[in-house]
Amino acid sequence: MIGRKHPYFPYLETMLEAAHLAKGIHAYYQAKGFTHGTKSGPTDLVTQADRESEEAIKELLLSRFPEAGFLGEEGGSEGGKALRFIVDPLDGTVNYAHGFPFYGVSLALEVEGHIQVGVVLDTSRDEAFYAVRGEGAFLNGRPIRVTKRKELLGSLLATGFPYDVAKDPENLTYFHRALSKGLLVRRPGAAALDLVYVAAGRLEGFWEVKLNPWDVAAGWLIVEEAGGKVTDLEGKPYRLGHRYIVATNGHIHEALIQTLLAQG
């Protein structure tokens, strides 16, 4: 467990508090009912829970750390980038809207261009995944590690697709290559949770195309702190905002990339 004397402990503590605040909002609207609209297309949903969660998270974080900037999925960016929070208030909105219990909230603290603290809370299961750089990764206070599986065949993988696959079909090619090799691939629908499932050893790997910073910032750190590997599709170190992300237990990383890029 990260000690209270650690310089990033106050941020972690507040981010966990903010995540649980969002959890309460998610649960409230699941019980009460909610309306939803669309953003980029008819399947890109946004609900009252998305907006109210982000407002509540933002208010809490910036009241404690007014010097910080903020980047959120629903409200855009404000403040500086030297110290900023990167937030997805409800990752897996389509799942949430349908009552499919795979959604959560993702919060990351970026300091001088590096993610230093990450929190992902599965709000339907009350599972809090978190990490501070250099201090390991945890699930509800218990250390977590990636798996030791070294064979790609038999590994459990996950991926995801953009809302309008017809206009952006690139990942269908990678998906087909994986399936044609007999790989086990799931599509749960919430990238932040996919990443922390790799960290917790529930998946061996995850890849996706065209994700946003708020989708991956926290999970990226948690995977690395759990002993995993995160790169782009060429195997180069991942950069926030890059089009491609591949996260694995490390052992199957090269084989997974080779399979996704294989021709013929």
Secondary structure, 3 states (H helix, E strand, C coil): CCCCCCCCHHHHHHHHHHHHHHHHHHHHHHHHCCCEEECCCCCCEEEHHHHHHHHHHHHHHHHHCCCCEEEECCCEEECCCCEEEEEEEEECHHHHHHCCCCCEEEEEEEECCEEEEEEEEECCCCEEEEEECCCCEEECCEEECCCCCCCCCCCEEECCCCCCCCCCCHHHHHHHHHHHCCCEEECCCCHHHHHHHHHCCCCCEEEEECCCHHHHHHHHHHHHHCCCEEECCCCCECCCCCCEEEEECCCCHHHHHHHHHCCC
